């Protein structure tokens, strides 16, 4: 009787001992700081300069960012946000209408992903720009992204 009680007690106590089938998230890489970089390749003629000042809390980072065609120089200010899992970062950019005072209809939004490696983020980014042609900002699909801090 005592043996049966001990076996049942052990089974009840270990009922919650099963392994978790989900893999826990890795600690997020630190992306806080000022970043500069490029969306697209220089040789394409459509590359954009990207700047971002990121503030991070846990696995999310956000802050003011801007896009500009270097040869034109007019910036599209907006917000870049990141969700970080380990060294992987999901990125999202948004610049609503009115962000560019000289082009009130110009808007830009985009998403991408990258790998954080110390002081760099390397990945791809897709951008949709509307009414921004006169300042050289065009749509990009899976364009190369490189930022350094």
C-alpha positions as CSV (number, residue, x, y, z in Angstrom):
1,X,0.0,0.0,0.0
2,X,2.8,2.4,0.9
3,X,4.6,1.6,-2.4
4,X,1.4,2.4,-4.4
5,X,1.0,5.7,-2.5
6,X,4.6,6.7,-3.3
7,X,4.2,5.8,-7.0
8,X,1.0,7.8,-7.3
9,X,2.5,10.7,-5.4
10,X,5.5,10.7,-7.6
11,X,3.3,10.7,-10.8
12,X,1.2,13.5,-9.5
13,X,4.2,15.6,-8.5
14,X,5.8,15.1,-11.9
15,X,2.7,15.7,-13.9
16,X,4.0,19.2,-14.6
17,X,7.6,18.0,-15.3
18,X,7.0,17.5,-19.1
19,X,9.3,19.5,-21.4
20,X,8.1,22.6,-23.0
21,X,7.7,22.1,-26.7
22,X,8.5,25.7,-27.5
23,X,12.0,27.0,-27.6
24,X,12.5,30.0,-25.4
25,X,13.5,33.3,-27.1
26,X,17.1,34.3,-27.1
27,X,18.0,37.5,-25.2
28,X,17.7,40.4,-27.5
29,X,20.8,42.0,-29.0
30,X,21.4,45.6,-28.0
31,X,20.5,48.0,-30.8
32,X,20.3,51.2,-28.8
33,X,22.3,54.1,-30.3
34,X,22.8,56.1,-33.4
35,X,22.9,54.1,-36.7
36,X,23.7,55.2,-40.2
37,X,23.5,53.1,-43.3
38,X,22.1,52.4,-46.7
39,X,19.0,50.9,-48.2
40,X,19.8,49.5,-51.7
41,X,23.2,49.1,-53.4
42,X,25.3,52.1,-54.5
43,X,25.7,50.7,-58.0
44,X,21.9,50.7,-58.5
45,X,21.5,54.4,-58.5
46,X,18.5,54.2,-56.3
47,X,20.3,53.7,-52.9
48,X,19.0,55.7,-50.0
49,X,20.9,56.9,-46.9
50,X,19.2,55.8,-43.7
51,X,19.8,57.2,-40.2
52,X,18.2,56.0,-37.0
53,X,18.5,56.9,-33.3
54,X,17.2,53.9,-31.4
55,X,16.1,53.6,-27.8
56,X,15.6,50.0,-26.6
57,X,13.4,48.5,-23.9
58,X,13.7,44.7,-23.7
59,X,13.0,43.2,-27.1
60,X,11.7,46.4,-28.8
61,X,13.5,49.4,-30.1
62,X,12.2,52.5,-31.7
63,X,13.2,56.0,-32.6
64,X,13.4,58.8,-35.1
65,X,14.8,57.8,-38.5
66,X,15.2,59.4,-41.9
67,X,15.6,58.4,-45.5
68,X,17.2,60.5,-48.2
69,X,18.6,60.1,-51.7
70,X,22.2,61.4,-51.2
71,X,22.3,63.3,-54.5
72,X,19.1,65.2,-53.6
73,X,19.5,65.5,-49.9
74,X,15.9,66.1,-48.9
75,X,15.1,63.8,-46.0
76,X,11.9,61.9,-45.3
77,X,11.7,61.9,-41.5
78,X,9.8,59.1,-39.8
79,X,10.0,56.4,-37.1
80,X,11.9,53.1,-37.4
81,X,10.9,50.3,-35.0
82,X,12.5,46.9,-34.3
83,X,11.4,43.7,-32.6
84,X,14.5,41.8,-31.6
85,X,14.8,38.1,-30.9
86,X,18.4,37.2,-30.2
87,X,20.4,38.6,-33.1
88,X,17.4,38.7,-35.5
89,X,15.6,42.1,-35.9
90,X,12.2,42.7,-37.6
91,X,12.1,46.3,-38.8
92,X,9.3,48.7,-39.7
93,X,9.5,52.3,-41.0
94,X,6.7,54.8,-41.2
95,X,6.6,58.4,-42.4
96,X,3.1,59.8,-42.6
97,X,1.8,62.5,-45.0
98,X,3.2,65.9,-44.1
99,X,6.5,64.5,-42.9
100,X,8.3,66.4,-45.7
101,X,7.2,70.0,-45.5
102,X,8.0,70.7,-49.2
103,X,6.1,67.6,-50.3
104,X,3.1,67.2,-48.0
105,X,1.7,64.2,-50.0
106,X,4.9,62.2,-49.7
107,X,4.6,59.1,-47.5
108,X,6.8,56.2,-47.0
109,X,6.5,52.9,-45.2
110,X,8.4,49.7,-45.2
111,X,9.4,46.5,-43.5
112,X,12.4,44.3,-43.4
113,X,14.6,42.0,-41.3
114,X,18.2,41.8,-40.4
115,X,20.9,40.2,-38.3
116,X,22.5,42.3,-35.6
117,X,26.2,41.7,-35.4
118,X,27.8,43.9,-32.7
119,X,27.7,47.3,-34.4
120,X,26.1,46.4,-37.6
121,X,22.7,45.3,-38.9
122,X,22.7,43.4,-42.3
123,X,19.5,42.4,-44.0
124,X,16.8,43.3,-46.5
125,X,14.1,45.9,-46.6
126,X,11.1,46.7,-48.8
127,X,9.9,50.3,-49.0
128,X,6.8,51.8,-50.5
129,X,7.0,55.5,-51.2
130,X,4.2,57.6,-52.5
131,X,4.5,61.1,-54.1
132,X,8.3,61.2,-53.2
133,X,9.7,60.8,-56.8
134,X,10.9,64.4,-57.0
135,X,13.3,63.8,-54.1
136,X,14.6,60.6,-55.6
137,X,12.9,58.2,-53.2
138,X,11.5,55.2,-55.0
139,X,9.9,51.9,-54.1
140,X,12.3,49.0,-53.2
141,X,11.5,45.3,-52.9
142,X,13.8,43.3,-50.7
143,X,16.6,45.8,-51.1
144,X,19.9,45.3,-49.3
145,X,20.1,46.9,-45.9
146,X,23.3,47.8,-44.1
147,X,23.5,49.9,-41.0
148,X,26.4,50.6,-38.6
149,X,26.6,52.2,-35.2
